[in-house]
Amino acid sequence: MVDKPFKTALARLGEELGGNWQTKSNGPVKTYWSDLYELRGRLIHGGHSAERDAVIDAFAAYDGLWRHALKQALAVRRRLPRTALALHGGIGLKEAGALDAFMRQFVTDIEGAGEDYTFWLPRDER
């Protein structure tokens, strides 16, 4: 089963966030693809049922993908501060040791522009 729109989205994440977002090379994306996404396809489209261990693996794969996205967002936070803030929040940035002067100023600027709760929306929808 090949889901081109989803693979395209993963490729786009790789372009923006950097890191390994390939579904065929070892890493969290491959694990997500095989342990969660393909399982989902078999369950939803094939009428299969999942064993308990497969469900546990699927949740672990999701967690691995999420952690990968968080890590990559931190790595590019100076280029994509909105992404880092949207994924981590201020507390998460602080806990990760990433609420540096640049990010604090970014948050201050957002608050000053009245974008406290809309900063993540496209500019024309804020």
Sequence and secondary structure as in RCSB ss.txt:
>XXXX:A:sequence
MVDKPFKTALARLGEELGGNWQTKSNGPVKTYWSDLYELRGRLIHGGHSAERDAVIDAFAAYDGLWRHALKQALA
VRRRLPRTALALHGGIGLKEAGALDAFMRQFVTDIEGAGEDYTFWLPRDER
>XXXX:A:secstr
   HHHHHHHHHHHHHH S   SSSSSHHHHHIIIIIHHHHHHHHH     HHHHHHHHHHHHHHHHHHHHHHHH
TTTT HHHHHHHHHHHHHHHTT   HHHHHHHHHHHHTT TTTTTS GGG 
